[in-house]
C-alpha cells in the first residue's frame, strides 16, 4: 500500500472490496430492520465503493449514495449506482426525503459526528429509519491502525481502545470509537425513538479464508456471545433508530 493510500485509509477507512459472509449477514440485518422501508427511498450515507448500495438499489423506489471522496464516488457510480459527492455534515437533500438511511461504519470518520447524525434525522421522513453500524469502544482491538511517533501504522492494534480517552485519541486521532453512552449523546434532543440497540461481533472471513475450521469455530463462538452481556466486547454497534411521527 502506497503512502497516499495509507493516508486515505487512515482518514476515510477502507471500504468493502469483496462480498463475503460478513457483508451478507449485515445486509440481512439491514433489510430486517428496514422492513417495507427498503422498497422506498434509500440513502447510503458514506457509500464507499457502493457495495451495499448495489444490493439495496434493485428493491428500492429510489436509491442514492453519498461519498465524500471523489475517486470513490466516481467508482461507486460506474456500477450504475446514483452517487453524490458530499459530506455527511451537510447532506444535499431536503428535509423528510428518505424512508431508510444506512450509515455503515462511517460516523467514526466524519469531522462532526453530532452534526452528521442531526443531518440524517433531518432528511428522514417521519417513521423512516436509520440503520447505523459504528465501532464499539469495548472491542479489544483498534481495527483502524494508529499513529506512533508521527507515522501511521495500518492494521489491528490490541488494547488501544481501553486506554484513557486522551491517550487513545493521541494514538488514533483519525477515527472515533463509541460507547453506548457516547452514541446516546449524539441523539440527545433529536425527535427519534430507538428500535434496536445491540453490539455485534464480526464474521472473521479473513481467518476463515486461511484456516476454515478454526475460523468458523471462532465466528460461531463470538456471534453466540451476542445474546449475552459479553456482547459489549463486540466489534460494532448496531442501532436502528426511527424518526418520530408527527402528531
Secondary structure, DSSP 8 states (H G I E B T S, - for coil): --HHHHHHHHHH-----S--HHHHHHHHHHHHHHGGGGGSEEEEES-TTTHHHHHHHTTSSEEEEEESSHHHHHHHHTTT--EEE--GGG-SS-TT-EEEEEEES-GGGSS-HHHHHHHHHHHEEEEEEEEEEEEBTTSSEETT-EEETTEEE-S-EETGGGS-HHHHHHH-TT---B-HHHHHHHTTTSSEEEEEEEEE----HHHHHHSHHHHHHHHHHHHHGGGSGGGGGSSEEEEEEEE----
